[in-house]
Each structure stands twice: as C-alpha cells, then as structure tokens.
C-alpha cells in the first residue's frame, strides 16, 4: 500500500522503493511524491538514496508534508520532513523540518499530518530514555 493523502483536487502519493537493509540499491531521487493533477514529481532539495522520502504524505489545501525517516542530518536514520507549497500548478519546497533534539535512529518523519498551518511529525524511535517515541508540532507563521 502506498502512503498518500487527498485534499480538494490534490492527490499526493508516496513512492518508496527498496528496503532499509539495502539503501545503497536506491538511486538518488528514487523516492518521490507525485501530484497527478500537475504531473509534477516532488523531490527533496537535498535528497539522497536511502532517505525514504515519501514514506509518509499529508496534504491540506495547497500544502503537502512528506516524511523522509531515514534522512541523516542528525545521525543515521534520524529523519526529516519536507513542506511543499503549490502556487498555480507549481510545487516548491518551502521548508525542511528536523527534530531539534533528533538523534541517530529516531526516524523523525515516519508519520506526518497537516491541517491548515499546523504540522505534526512522529519520531517513532526517539529514545527518550526508553525508545518510546515523540511527536513534534510545528505551526507555520507569516506564510513561511
């Protein structure tokens, strides 16, 4: 089953290829989210093979949030989420979200959700002393 979401006339579907045990088998940009209405493939501005960009997708209005739980900004598989905004028929990356206390193995971005200007991102394996996970809430202000 593909991760995805629908909002109004927008359908976003995540495409996740390969498996965590063999991230080297994934070419850069292999994971993507697609808006069939515009036929535009969305890619993270800093994508790398094995990030699993597209594992989770959520759309609200003209904004999409896409998880990449195996991005490595704060250590191996620390994870991230990307915010894209559609203007007309063009989607552009607006922001990259990472956990301020993220660490290797957290998998921030495993699940994402957006409603209006509020984004919620899970960090399924955040240690917090006992690998119990965390949820982060981000609120957009001033259009960015």
Short mmCIF file of the C-alpha atoms (twelve columns), coordinates in Angstrom:
data_MODEL
# 
_entry.id   MODEL 
# 
loop_
_atom_site.group_PDB 
_atom_site.id 
_atom_site.type_symbol 
_atom_site.label_atom_id 
_atom_site.label_alt_id 
_atom_site.label_comp_id 
_atom_site.label_asym_id 
_atom_site.label_seq_id 
_atom_site.Cartn_x 
_atom_site.Cartn_y 
_atom_site.Cartn_z 
_atom_site.pdbx_PDB_model_num 
ATOM 1   C CA . UNK A 1   0.000  0.000  0.000   1 
ATOM 2   C CA . UNK A 2   1.338  3.418  -0.950  1 
ATOM 3   C CA . UNK A 3   1.273  6.256  1.565   1 
ATOM 4   C CA . UNK A 4   -0.859 9.139  0.359   1 
ATOM 5   C CA . UNK A 5   -3.480 11.769 1.025   1 
ATOM 6   C CA . UNK A 6   -6.173 13.748 -0.778  1 
ATOM 7   C CA . UNK A 7   -7.154 17.375 -0.221  1 
ATOM 8   C CA . UNK A 8   -9.608 19.019 -2.605  1 
ATOM 9   C CA . UNK A 9   -8.264 18.458 -6.126  1 
ATOM 10  C CA . UNK A 10  -4.828 17.333 -4.921  1 
ATOM 11  C CA . UNK A 11  -3.760 13.712 -4.685  1 
ATOM 12  C CA . UNK A 12  -0.319 13.039 -3.245  1 
ATOM 13  C CA . UNK A 13  1.133  9.542  -3.221  1 
ATOM 14  C CA . UNK A 14  4.416  8.492  -1.706  1 
ATOM 15  C CA . UNK A 15  6.645  6.128  -3.616  1 
ATOM 16  C CA . UNK A 16  9.073  4.175  -1.521  1 
ATOM 17  C CA . UNK A 17  11.468 1.818  -3.235  1 
ATOM 18  C CA . UNK A 18  13.860 -0.711 -1.788  1 
ATOM 19  C CA . UNK A 19  14.292 -1.724 1.808   1 
ATOM 20  C CA . UNK A 20  16.179 -0.264 4.759   1 
ATOM 21  C CA . UNK A 21  18.626 -3.144 4.774   1 
ATOM 22  C CA . UNK A 22  19.889 -2.164 1.334   1 
ATOM 23  C CA . UNK A 23  19.688 1.641  0.970   1 
ATOM 24  C CA . UNK A 24  22.585 1.601  -1.487  1 
ATOM 25  C CA . UNK A 25  20.251 -0.026 -4.013  1 
ATOM 26  C CA . UNK A 26  18.204 3.186  -4.194  1 
ATOM 27  C CA . UNK A 27  19.362 5.766  -6.726  1 
ATOM 28  C CA . UNK A 28  19.222 9.399  -5.665  1 
ATOM 29  C CA . UNK A 29  15.670 10.708 -6.098  1 
ATOM 30  C CA . UNK A 30  14.131 7.231  -6.316  1 
ATOM 31  C CA . UNK A 31  11.578 8.177  -3.686  1 
ATOM 32  C CA . UNK A 32  9.092  10.873 -4.659  1 
ATOM 33  C CA . UNK A 33  5.619  12.204 -4.176  1 
ATOM 34  C CA . UNK A 34  3.540  12.957 -7.219  1 
ATOM 35  C CA . UNK A 35  0.614  15.320 -7.802  1 
ATOM 36  C CA . UNK A 36  -1.181 13.645 -10.762 1 
ATOM 37  C CA . UNK A 37  -3.133 16.845 -11.495 1 
ATOM 38  C CA . UNK A 38  0.080  18.689 -12.359 1 
ATOM 39  C CA . UNK A 39  2.156  15.613 -13.186 1 
ATOM 40  C CA . UNK A 40  4.925  17.092 -11.065 1 
ATOM 41  C CA . UNK A 41  7.266  14.805 -9.161  1 
ATOM 42  C CA . UNK A 42  8.340  16.275 -5.833  1 
ATOM 43  C CA . UNK A 43  11.869 15.628 -4.651  1 
ATOM 44  C CA . UNK A 44  13.659 16.815 -1.553  1 
ATOM 45  C CA . UNK A 45  16.186 19.534 -2.345  1 
ATOM 46  C CA . UNK A 46  18.898 17.526 -0.601  1 
ATOM 47  C CA . UNK A 47  17.693 14.012 -1.417  1 
ATOM 48  C CA . UNK A 48  19.977 11.035 -1.135  1 
ATOM 49  C CA . UNK A 49  19.434 7.354  -1.792  1 
ATOM 50  C CA . UNK A 50  18.080 5.591  1.264   1 
ATOM 51  C CA . UNK A 51  16.340 8.647  2.827   1 
ATOM 52  C CA . UNK A 52  12.945 7.017  2.124   1 
ATOM 53  C CA . UNK A 53  11.451 10.348 1.096   1 
ATOM 54  C CA . UNK A 54  7.743  9.661  0.530   1 
ATOM 55  C CA . UNK A 55  7.296  7.152  3.369   1 
ATOM 56  C CA . UNK A 56  4.510  9.381  4.697   1 
ATOM 57  C CA . UNK A 57  2.474  12.070 2.941   1 
ATOM 58  C CA . UNK A 58  -0.183 14.515 4.101   1 
ATOM 59  C CA . UNK A 59  -1.924 17.340 2.231   1 
ATOM 60  C CA . UNK A 60  -4.003 20.293 3.413   1 
ATOM 61  C CA . UNK A 61  -5.138 22.874 0.876   1 
ATOM 62  C CA . UNK A 62  -2.113 23.711 -1.273  1 
ATOM 63  C CA . UNK A 63  0.472  22.462 1.228   1 
ATOM 64  C CA . UNK A 64  1.987  18.984 1.384   1 
ATOM 65  C CA . UNK A 65  4.226  17.461 4.044   1 
ATOM 66  C CA . UNK A 66  6.386  14.491 3.100   1 
ATOM 67  C CA . UNK A 67  8.383  12.348 5.509   1 
ATOM 68  C CA . UNK A 68  11.906 11.022 4.977   1 
ATOM 69  C CA . UNK A 69  12.536 8.972  8.135   1 
ATOM 70  C CA . UNK A 70  15.968 7.736  7.118   1 
ATOM 71  C CA . UNK A 71  17.489 11.121 6.280   1 
ATOM 72  C CA . UNK A 72  20.819 11.528 8.093   1 
ATOM 73  C CA . UNK A 73  21.039 15.209 9.145   1 
ATOM 74  C CA . UNK A 74  21.305 14.389 12.869  1 
ATOM 75  C CA . UNK A 75  22.824 10.931 12.538  1 
ATOM 76  C CA . UNK A 76  21.968 7.778  10.605  1 
ATOM 77  C CA . UNK A 77  18.192 7.420  10.154  1 
ATOM 78  C CA . UNK A 78  17.462 10.488 12.302  1 
ATOM 79  C CA . UNK A 79  14.857 11.555 9.734   1 
ATOM 80  C CA . UNK A 80  13.233 14.726 8.435   1 
ATOM 81  C CA . UNK A 81  10.026 16.042 6.884   1 
ATOM 82  C CA . UNK A 82  9.630  18.451 3.981   1 
ATOM 83  C CA . UNK A 83  6.956  21.096 3.440   1 
ATOM 84  C CA . UNK A 84  5.962  21.843 -0.166  1 
ATOM 85  C CA . UNK A 85  3.562  24.592 -1.282  1 
ATOM 86  C CA . UNK A 86  1.656  24.730 -4.562  1 
ATOM 87  C CA . UNK A 87  1.235  28.038 -6.348  1 
ATOM 88  C CA . UNK A 88  -0.805 27.632 -9.521  1 
ATOM 89  C CA . UNK A 89  0.469  24.346 -10.922 1 
ATOM 90  C CA . UNK A 90  3.980  24.564 -9.470  1 
ATOM 91  C CA . UNK A 91  5.059  22.852 -6.243  1 
ATOM 92  C CA . UNK A 92  8.110  24.217 -4.435  1 
ATOM 93  C CA . UNK A 93  9.878  23.102 -1.302  1 
ATOM 94  C CA . UNK A 94  9.234  25.659 1.417   1 
ATOM 95  C CA . UNK A 95  10.896 24.146 4.477   1 
ATOM 96  C CA . UNK A 96  12.787 21.146 5.790   1 
ATOM 97  C CA . UNK A 97  11.756 20.118 9.294   1 
ATOM 98  C CA . UNK A 98  14.049 18.227 11.670  1 
ATOM 99  C CA . UNK A 99  13.723 17.455 15.357  1 
ATOM 100 C CA . UNK A 100 15.665 19.976 17.432  1 
ATOM 101 C CA . UNK A 101 16.750 17.118 19.700  1 
ATOM 102 C CA . UNK A 102 16.981 14.489 16.946  1 
ATOM 103 C CA . UNK A 103 19.470 11.658 17.072  1 
ATOM 104 C CA . UNK A 104 20.524 8.631  15.059  1 
ATOM 105 C CA . UNK A 105 17.787 6.037  14.687  1 
ATOM 106 C CA . UNK A 106 14.848 8.300  15.670  1 
ATOM 107 C CA . UNK A 107 13.151 8.093  12.251  1 
ATOM 108 C CA . UNK A 108 11.548 11.534 12.514  1 
ATOM 109 C CA . UNK A 109 9.081  11.775 9.615   1 
ATOM 110 C CA . UNK A 110 7.867  8.178  9.817   1 
ATOM 111 C CA . UNK A 111 4.347  9.625  10.010  1 
ATOM 112 C CA . UNK A 112 3.251  13.174 9.099   1 
ATOM 113 C CA . UNK A 113 -0.019 15.077 9.187   1 
ATOM 114 C CA . UNK A 114 -1.035 18.621 8.262   1 
ATOM 115 C CA . UNK A 115 -4.176 20.625 8.917   1 
ATOM 116 C CA . UNK A 116 -4.146 24.266 7.896   1 
ATOM 117 C CA . UNK A 117 -0.923 25.773 9.247   1 
ATOM 118 C CA . UNK A 118 -0.204 23.002 11.775  1 
ATOM 119 C CA . UNK A 119 2.099  20.070 11.008  1 
ATOM 120 C CA . UNK A 120 2.528  17.051 13.279  1 
ATOM 121 C CA . UNK A 121 5.514  14.732 12.766  1 
ATOM 122 C CA . UNK A 122 6.242  11.499 14.604  1 
ATOM 123 C CA . UNK A 123 9.679  10.341 15.633  1 
ATOM 124 C CA . UNK A 124 8.811  6.709  16.162  1 
ATOM 125 C CA . UNK A 125 12.055 5.513  17.672  1 
ATOM 126 C CA . UNK A 126 13.153 8.586  19.634  1 
ATOM 127 C CA . UNK A 127 14.928 7.217  22.658  1 
ATOM 128 C CA . UNK A 128 13.611 9.497  25.397  1 
ATOM 129 C CA . UNK A 129 15.233 7.090  27.811  1 
ATOM 130 C CA . UNK A 130 13.381 4.003  26.583  1 
ATOM 131 C CA . UNK A 131 12.708 4.136  22.813  1 
ATOM 132 C CA . UNK A 132 9.134  5.339  23.427  1 
ATOM 133 C CA . UNK A 133 8.930  7.860  20.578  1 
ATOM 134 C CA . UNK A 134 7.941  11.506 20.303  1 
ATOM 135 C CA . UNK A 135 5.550  13.723 18.392  1 
ATOM 136 C CA . UNK A 136 6.510  17.229 17.263  1 
ATOM 137 C CA . UNK A 137 4.091  20.036 16.411  1 
ATOM 138 C CA . UNK A 138 5.083  22.858 14.031  1 
ATOM 139 C CA . UNK A 139 2.925  25.909 13.309  1 
ATOM 140 C CA . UNK A 140 3.543  27.996 10.203  1 
ATOM 141 C CA . UNK A 141 3.551  31.728 10.756  1 
ATOM 142 C CA . UNK A 142 3.780  34.571 8.288   1 
ATOM 143 C CA . UNK A 143 3.420  32.300 5.252   1 
ATOM 144 C CA . UNK A 144 6.736  30.512 5.804   1 
# 
